[in-house]
């Protein structure tokens, strides 16, 4: 089963039909119907590793300032407690909390899955991003999840390679800062040639501007870890920079 990193951008993508959502839907058609989905979203960024383990995860509206239709949207996918326990087993000896009541599916997960699998009938489990771990440790966790791909589970990382809200300008369409494009290009070169070296992005001169906080980049490390195990490089699903400082570049690891 493939794995993917989706540059999710605005939660409005859950309601819109644009070139990004069309690319995500096209990727889903190529993948087919997975048995279940493990999502790693930038928006569950906490000081521990946890996985949702409830039978029916709630749809979280973890944002503000968007149209009412978005805050009323639900993505009622079932959970999969057995898969949650399997994730915890694979990530050992890292301690993994089984979360039955404090989280759910945040917009980093459901705003991507709504265009990909609109029926919301595939079980979804979400894995937190542990803020205390390094680049290398997140890649190692991704590598440990590799057996899930042979068990019919689609592993989905959701974030943005470049994510600087302080420089974001919603009124400029597809324009972008040169530093944002340079960093996105550097990440793409590594992902499509040497994903095992992705932590080298820490040394990129544009890192501080492109990644003022790391949570949106961390999901990409899980796909890089999986690619390293598979000894394959991901393909680019779609590219683009939105609102000058948000990268929409997405990757798929097909084999």
N, C-alpha and C positions, 0 to 999 in steps of 0.2 A: 504494500500500500504506500502511495506517495506521502511526502511531507511537504509543507509549504510555509513560507513567511509571507504575510500579506501586509503591505503598507496601508494601514486602514484610514488614516486621515480623519476627516470630520465624521461624526456619527450620522450626519445627513445622508451618507452613502447608503444607509439602510432603506431610505425612501426614494433615492434617485436612480435614474438609469443613465449612466455615463460610461466613458471608456474604461474606467477602472472597474466598476461593478460588472460590466460586460466581460472583461478579462477574467475576473474571479469566477463568474458563472461558466465561462468557457473551460477554465481549469477544472471546475467541479464536474462538468460533463465528461471530460477526459478521465477523471479519477473514477467516476461511477459512484455507487452507493457504498460507503464504508460501513463496517459493522458498528463503529462508534467513532467519536471524535475526541481527541485530547487537545484542548486549547490552552495556549500559554499567552496570556494577554498582559500588555504593559500596565494595565489599570488595576491589577491586583499585585501591588508592589509593597511588600511588608517585610518585617524582620525575621521571617521564618518561612519554611517550605510547607505548603499545605495543598490539599487537593479536595475539591468538592465531592462529597460522598452522600448527597441526599438523592432521594428517588425522583424528586421534581424540583430542580433548581429554579429559583425565581429569576425573572428578568430584572436586572438592576439598571436604573436610570441615573448613572453616576456622572451627571453633567448638568449644566444650566444654560439658559439663554437661547434655547432652540424652540422651534414650533411645538405647539401642544401635541400635534399628531405624533411627534417623535417620543415625547415623554409618556404617551399612552400606548406606545407599541409594545407588544409582547412577543417573545420568541419561546414558546412553550415546549421546547425539546425536553424529553425525559433525561434524567441522570442515569448513572450506571455505578452503583456502589461497589460492585464486583471489580469493575475496571479501576476505580479509585484505589482499592486495596492492591490491585496488581501494580499500579504506578508506584505506590508506597514500597512494595516489595522490590521492584526494579531499582529504585533510587537508593536503597540501603547501601551502606550504613548511614546515609543521611537520614536524619529524623524527619518524617513526613506526618503532619497532622491530618487526620481525616475530618474535614469540616462538614458538619451536618446542619448547621443553622446560621452561620455568620456571613456567608458570601453567596454567590450564585453565578449567573452569566452576566458579566459587565459588558459595556458597549463595545469594548475592544474585541469581544467574541461575537456577540449577536449582530452587530452592524455589518460584520463580514459574512457571517453564516446566512443572514437573511437573503442576500443576493445569490449565494452559492447553493443553499439548500432551503428554499422558501417553505417547504412543507413542515419543517421543524420536527421531523419524525425520526431523526437519528439521535441516539443517546449522546449527550455531551458532558464531558468532565473538564473542569478547569483547574490548571495548576498555577499556584502562586509563583511570583518571582521574589526570591529571597534577596533583600537589599544588602545583606551582610556578605554575600558571596562575590568572588572575583570573576572577571571575564573567563578565565580558565576553568573555574569551578562550574560555571553555568554551562560551558561547552561539555564538560565531563558529565553533567546531569543529562544533557541532550543525548550524548553517546549511550548512556545506560538505558535510554528509552527505546533503542533500536529494535529490540524484539517485538515491540508493539506493532511495528510495520508488517511483520509476518503474521500477525494475529488479526488483521483486518481493521486496524485502527489508523485513521488519518490523524497525523500530528500537525497541528496548525499553530504557528507563532504569529502573533498580531501586534504590530508596533509601527514605528517609522524610523528608517535609517537616519534621517535628519528630522529633528523635532525641536524647533525653537519658537515657542509661542510668543516670546518677547519681540521677535522680528516679524511675526506673521501679519500679513496685510490682505484681508479677504477681498479687497476690491481690485486686485491686479491680475486675476486670472492665472495664466500659466507663466508669468514672469518669475524670476528667481534670482537670488543672490549668487554671485560667482563662487563664494566659499561653500554654499550649499551644494551646488552642482559638483564642485571638486571633491567634496567628501563623499557624496553619493557615488561618483565615478570610482573613487578609490575602493569603496566597499564592494562595488560590482566587480571590479578587477579581481579582488581576493575571492569573492564568493564563486566566481565562474572559472577560476584558475587554481587557487590554493585556499580552500575554505578552512583548512587546518590552521592557517596563519591569520585568521580574522582578528585575534587580539592585537595584531600590529596596528589596527586603527587607533589605538590609544596614543600612538606616536605621531599621528597625522597632525599637521599644523592647524587644520581647521576643526580639530576635535572639540575644543571648548565652545565654539560657536554652534557647531552642528549638534552637539550632544551636551547641552547645559546640565541636564540630568539624565541618567543612563537608562531609565526604565523602558523607554521605547526602543532602544537598541538591543537590550538583552534578549528578547525573543529570537532575534536573528542568530544568536550564539547557539541556541538549541538546534536549529537547522544546520548550522555549520558543524556541530558535533555529530549529528546524524550523517551528514555527507562524508565526514572523515571516516566513520565506521564503514559506510558503504563503498568508500573509495571511488566515489562519483562526485561530479560537480553539479550544482543546481543549474537550472535554466532560468532565464528572466521571463517572468509572466507579463509584467507591464512596467513601464518607467514613467517618470514625470515628477515635477515638483509643484506642489499646490501652495498658493498663497505666499509665495516667495521663499518659505522656510520650512515646508513640510514635504518630505520625500514620500512619494507614493510607489516607489520601486518595490516589486514583489518577486519572489523566487519560488520555484517548484523543484523538488527533488523527486524525480519520477521513478527511478529504479534503485 
